[in-house]
């Protein structure tokens, strides 16, 4: 399975100076750390935005079972 190539874009970010100095002293890659933080924030926001739909689906499955469950070829 191949990895999807993503295009990166340079961005200006304002960070606390002391934290930035500490991170650099510890050898932390600021770009990678910032990207990881933004990725986590996006994931959390998506989950929160879609929480109601996911809860409704889970409730439906609890009440009705999985769609096409009769055709499952494996046990749970």
C-alpha positions as CSV (number, residue, x, y, z in Angstrom):
1,X,0.0,0.0,0.0
2,X,1.6,3.3,-1.1
3,X,1.8,6.4,1.1
4,X,-0.1,9.5,-0.1
5,X,2.2,12.4,-0.9
6,X,1.0,15.6,0.7
7,X,2.1,19.1,-0.3
8,X,3.4,21.3,2.5
9,X,3.0,25.0,2.7
10,X,5.2,27.4,4.7
11,X,3.3,29.2,7.4
12,X,4.2,31.8,10.0
13,X,3.4,30.8,13.6
14,X,3.7,32.9,16.7
15,X,5.1,30.9,19.7
16,X,6.1,31.8,23.2
17,X,9.8,32.7,23.0
18,X,11.0,30.8,26.1
19,X,9.1,27.7,25.0
20,X,10.6,28.0,21.5
21,X,14.1,28.3,23.0
22,X,13.5,25.2,25.2
23,X,12.3,23.2,22.3
24,X,15.3,24.1,20.1
25,X,17.7,23.3,23.0
26,X,16.0,19.9,23.3
27,X,16.4,19.2,19.5
28,X,12.6,19.3,18.9
29,X,11.7,19.8,15.3
30,X,9.3,22.8,15.6
31,X,7.6,22.2,12.2
32,X,6.9,18.5,13.1
33,X,5.7,19.4,16.6
34,X,3.4,22.1,15.3
35,X,2.0,19.9,12.6
36,X,1.3,17.1,15.1
37,X,-0.5,19.6,17.4
38,X,-2.6,21.0,14.6
39,X,-3.4,17.4,13.4
40,X,-4.6,16.5,16.9
41,X,-6.7,19.7,17.2
42,X,-8.3,19.0,13.8
43,X,-9.1,15.4,14.9
44,X,-10.6,16.5,18.2
45,X,-12.7,19.2,16.4
46,X,-13.9,16.7,13.8
47,X,-15.0,14.2,16.5
48,X,-16.8,16.9,18.5
49,X,-18.5,18.2,15.3
50,X,-19.7,14.7,14.4
51,X,-20.4,13.4,17.9
52,X,-24.1,13.7,17.6
53,X,-24.2,11.6,14.4
54,X,-21.9,9.0,15.8
55,X,-24.0,8.7,19.0
56,X,-27.2,8.4,16.9
57,X,-25.6,5.6,14.7
58,X,-24.4,3.8,17.8
59,X,-27.9,3.9,19.3
60,X,-29.4,2.7,16.0
61,X,-27.0,-0.3,16.0
62,X,-27.8,-1.1,19.6
63,X,-31.5,-1.1,18.8
64,X,-31.4,-2.8,15.4
65,X,-28.1,-4.7,15.2
66,X,-25.5,-4.3,12.4
67,X,-26.8,-4.0,8.9
68,X,-26.2,-7.2,6.9
69,X,-25.2,-9.0,10.1
70,X,-26.8,-12.1,8.8
71,X,-24.1,-12.3,6.1
72,X,-21.1,-12.1,8.4
73,X,-18.7,-14.9,7.8
74,X,-16.9,-14.5,11.2
75,X,-17.9,-14.4,14.9
76,X,-17.5,-11.6,17.3
